[in-house]
Amino acid sequence: MKPYYVKLTEGLAARGFRVGLTVHDRMTLLAEVAASDAFHIVDHGGQRHARVLNTGIAYVYPFWNLDPWGIRAMSSISEKTFDAKALDVDAATTFADRLRKRWVVARKSRYEQPIARAKIPSDCIAVFLQSESHRDTRETCHLDLRQMVKALMARADPRPIVIKPHPLDPDPSTRRFLARIAGRDARITLVDANIHDILAQAAVCVTINSAVGIEAMMHGRPVVLCGQTDFHHGAVTVTSADAMDNAIAQAITTNWPHDAFLYWYFGLNCLNAGKETLVYDFLAKVAQTGFALAR
């Protein structure tokens, strides 16, 4: 098991809670929950019940969603209100600086990145693709990969368009499509460079709902999203191709409170698996559902 689950299971057992582990079957989950009186923590879950919280990596380690609706794009954070003015500015800056040290300075990401530094055109539109064979990506698109790229090509904007395909996309037709449009539009450059090299030169980051949107915020770059997310509060969301032009303009001209948002999303709405208080924070999330922990 991932260290997160080891810490939770061992920590809960040490405090006298009964802990059981079972295979997650989406088809039978709700029936299993209904047949028991226990509270259920579901790995990569997306189903709702009074005695269920869904958990999974919240884009970047060591943060995890623990949520009644689902994880990442499906989480209930999407419906919460973000108010930057209500947050402690110093706490937000300190928190965001720690994130930048761990990810931006170290040039790390969720997936392995090239070590060699790449030369990227400055002031570019940075486009990060996802694999649409992944269930959650397919279900949450407002624009699919091709619609997103074509909408960018249709804009009368001389800026370079730098496209990074997803490293785990298994569909060879994606590469053929990209090679074809790169041959037709001189603005387009296809790269497999380190995410942070690209973001360092970007005027704006465009993606469906990839974790790179969060990494762009760490760089202080504006973000345009083409899918459902639970971090839309810090970005502009496009729901149709003809809205792309206005979305880019709005994203670039807005003064985004990225540090405050990163602090609010991760620090106040997620679990930090690296904290010594993980088990207590976990129990607080369970208690918030109304479940009596004494049971």
Helices and strands as residue ranges (DSSP letters): H 3-14, H 29-34, E 40-43, E 52-57, E 63-67, G 72-74, G 76-79, G 84-86, H 89-100, I 101-105, E 124-128, H 135-140, H 145-153, E 161-164, H 172-184, E 188-190, H 195-200, E 202-207, H 212-218, E 223-225, G 232-234, E 236-237, G 241-243, H 244-253, H 258-262, I 263-267, H 268-269, E 271-272, H 278-288
